[in-house]
Amino acid sequence: MRSGGRGPLEVRPVRIEKAVLKYAEGSALIRMGDTQVLCAASVKDEVPGFREAAGAGWVTAEYSLLPRSTRERVDREAAKGRIKGRTHEIQRMIGRSLRAAVDLEAMGPMTVQIDCDVLQADGGTRTAAVTGAFVALYQAFETIRGQGRLDASPIRESVAAVSAGIVGGEILLDLDYDEDRKAQVDLNLVMTSAGRFVEIQGAAEGAPFDHGQLKDLLNAAETGIRRLLDVQKAVLEL
């Protein structure tokens, strides 16, 4: 039996709260089981230098673990003066996922910076960050639209993410930490509300997996993402 008594293809209990921060244009706190990620969206009326000639906006992300978000304290990467490769990878994943949901040209010359801080980690922090970050991003666009800085929201579709894996020979959805560390195969999938894939990250930690298992993992992940998209929709009152 999995934690919480859930079945193999069930996500953990998920709760998303929007507008949890006073000063950010958009914010969300997502809880998936014992994993908690705080996402904040900040808007600037400028773009990075490499985007100036494009005449379009930009969406980017930063990600970090708070020191006691994990079972043993982790040092702040800023204190060490360098960001780990894992952090760079996750930041790029979040940024790519959110840009897939937005019409950058319709944004005009502005940047939305998403900060994802893991308050508590029990597996699936990167996928929870993507799912929560979209809520913060949507809210940020609504905020500046209300201020007259945008005529219409540039959001084209929703985006969410979840993990799936093979543990003890069984396909499991939304792995927690204990399941993730025992997984023979681990996959992270990002998908839009139109059913299009943004990113698929998968690797075998034990025995290699075959085409049929990959198909089962993709189907499981899509089922989980549909559930998360429904939660986003309810939170945003869409």
N, C-alpha and C positions, 0 to 999 in steps of 0.2 A: 504493500500500500504506500502511495506517495504521501508526502506531507500534506496535511489538510484533508486527506481522504479523497483527493481528486483522481480522476481517471487518467490514462496515458495521454489522451488528446485534449486535455483541459488546461487552460491557462490558470495561473494563480489568481486569487481574488485581486481585482484591479480597481483602483480608485484614482481619479484625477481631479484635482481642485485647480480652478483657474483664478487668476487675479489675486495671488497670494502675497505679492510684494507691492508695496506702496508706490515706489518710484519708477519701476520698470514699465515700459510701454506694454509689455505682455509678460505673463509669468504663469507657471504651472508647477504643481507638486504632484508627481506621479508615484503611486505605491503599487508595486506588483509583488504580492506576498510580503516578504521582509525587505525587499529592495526598495529604496526610496531615492528619488532623484529630483532635485530642485532645478527648474529651467527658467531662465530669465532672458527676455528679448529686449535689446536696446537698439534704437534707431538713430542713425546719423545721416545728415544731409550731405554726404560725400561718399565717394567710392575709392577703393584702393587704386594706386597708380596704374596698375596693369589693366584696370577696367575703364579708365577715363575715355579712351577712344571708342569704346563700345556703345556709349550712350545709354547704358542700361545699369540696373542696380546689381546688388550682390548680397548674398546670404552666406554667412560663415559661422563657425561654431568653435567653442573651447569646451574642454571636458576635464574634470579633475575629481580625484577621490579625496574626501576629507580625511584627516589623519586617523580618526577612530571610526571610519565607516566600515572597516574590516575587522576581522577577529583579532588580529594583532596590528598595532599602530603602524601606519605607513608614513614616511616622511613626505612633507610637502615638496613637490618637484621644484617649485620656485626657490625654496631654501637651498636646494642643491645646485641651482643655476643651470639646470638642463631639463628638458622634457623627454620622457622615455619614448621609445619607438611605438609602444602600445598606445600611448596617449595620442601621438600624432595620427596613428591609424584610425582611432576612434573618432577624433575630431574631424578628419576628412570624411569619414563615413556619415557622420551627422550632417555635415555641410552639404555633401552630395545629395543626401536624402531629402533635405528641405528644399534645395534648389530645384529638384525634380518636380516639386509641387507648386512652383511659383513661375509666373511669367515675368522674367527679369526685366524685359524691355518695358513692361507696363509699370514697373516700379519707378522708373526714372532714376536720376543720379542719387541714390541713397543706399546705405548699407544697413542690414539688420544683423547684429551680432548676438548670437545665442550662447549663453553660458550655462553649462550643465554641470552641476555639482552633486556628486553622489554623497548623500547623507548616511546611507546604510547600504551595504553591498551584500547580497545573497544570491548572486548569479543574475545574468541578463541585464547588467547595468547599461551596456551600450544600446541594446534594443529598447529598454525603458526610456533612455535618454531621447532617442529618435521620436518615440511616441509622445512623450511629454513635451518635447521641443516644438512639435507641430502645433500643439494647443497654444503655447506661448507665442509662436510666430503668428498664428491666425489672430490672436487677440491684439498683438502689436499693430497689425495692419488695420484692424477695426479702430484702434485708438487714434492713429494718425489720420484715418479717414474722417473720423469725427472732428478732428482739428482742422480739416480742410486741406491737409497736406497731400491727400490722394483723392482722386475722383471716385475710384472704385478699388476694391481689393484685388490684388494681382494673384490671389490663390486660384490655382486651376483645379486642383483635386487634393484630397487628403492623403497622408502617408503615415504608415505605422510599421513597426518591426517586432519580430519575435524570434526566439531561438527554438531549435528542435535538435534532437540528437538520438543516438542509439546507445542505450544503457542496458547491459545484460542481455543484449540481443533484441531488445524491444524498442520500438519507436516511441519517444516521449516528446511532448510539447512543453515549451517554456521551462527550461531546466533551472532548478535552484543550484546553489553552490555545491552541495553534496553530490547531486546528480551530475553536474558538469565535470567535476574532477574525476568521476568514474566513467565518463562517456567514452565509448569506443569511436564514435563519430559525433562531431559538433558542427552545427550549421546555424548561421544567423541570416535572416532573410528580411529585406525591406521591400514593401509593396505599396502601390498607390491604390486609391479607392476604385480606380478603373481596372484593377487586376493586373497592372503592369509591374514587372520587377525593376527595382532600382539597383539593388545590390544583393548578391548571394555570396556569403563567405562560408566555406565548408572545408573540413579537413578530417582525416582519419587519425585518431590518436592511438588506435590499436590496429585491428585488421582492416584492410582496405574494404570499401563498400562498393556494391554493384549498382547498375543502372536502376534496377527495380527498387532498391533501398533509397536511392536518391529521389526517385519519383514519390515514394511514400513520405519522405522527409519534406519535400516541397508541398505536397498536399496537406500534411499536418500543419506546416507553417502558415499556409494560406488560410486554413480554418481558424487558426489563432489570430491572425491579422484581421480577419473579418470581424471577430469579436472585439478587438481593440478599436477598430474603426467605428463600431457601433457605440462604444464608450465615449470616444472623442465626439461623435455627433451629438450625443446626449448632453455632454458637458458644454459644448459650444451652442447648443440649442439650434442645430441646423435642421 
